Amino acid sequence: MSVDGLVTLESPLSPKDTMDRVEAEVVERGMTVFARVDHSAGAATVGLPLRPTELLVFGNARGGTQLMQVVQTIGIDLPLKFLVWQEADGRTRLAYNDPQWLAERHGLGSRAESATKAMQAALGAIAQAATNSGDP
């Protein structure tokens, strides 16, 4: 399944281990973690089954503010997020919004190109590090 603007990778690790790595990478890069939401636990509280699914909400005011100074509506898509879940076949997936897609969605054009590229590089590096089966 392909979703517009979403970058999705497969992880050889469990959903929990993948998200633990994502969170560690985010913190190591000096970003702020605002929340780690366990959707599966929430589903369980109302008696509904849901395979492991977690969302990490994080950001860096320096990068996000640069985008919001150009077009404030991008604030609906910030802070940034990573979603990690387990597919029905047991595979683990990690996904995040492509900053370039967000820039296009909000009509930023080239006005925030450097901030967008920096976000793309950071998110890609975090995703690669988190889904690498070698030592963290």
C-alpha positions, 0 to 999 in steps of 0.5 A: 500500500502506498500513501501519498507523502509517506515514506515507509521502510521495513524493519527486521526488528520488533515494533518495540525495538524499532521504536526504541531505536527511533526514540534514541536516535531522535534524542541523540540528534538533540531533538525534543520528544513530546510524546510516545503514543501506544495506540495498541494500549489505547485500543486494549483499554476499550477492549479492541485488538490492535497489533503493535502500533506506536507513534513518536511525536518529536521536533526541533523548534529551530527547523519547524519554526522556519517553516511556520514563519513562511506558512503557519498552516504547516503547524498542523503537520508539526511536530514531526512523527514516526509511526511503527506498526506490525503488519498482519504477516508479522513484519514491522514497518516504520513510516514518516511524512516526507518533508518535501510533500508537507512543503508542497501541501502547504505551498511553501515552494522554494521559500523553505527549501533548506529547512525542508532538505535538512528535515529530509536528511535527518528523518532519513538518517533516523529511519535508516539507523532505526531499521538497521539490524546491526548494533545501534 
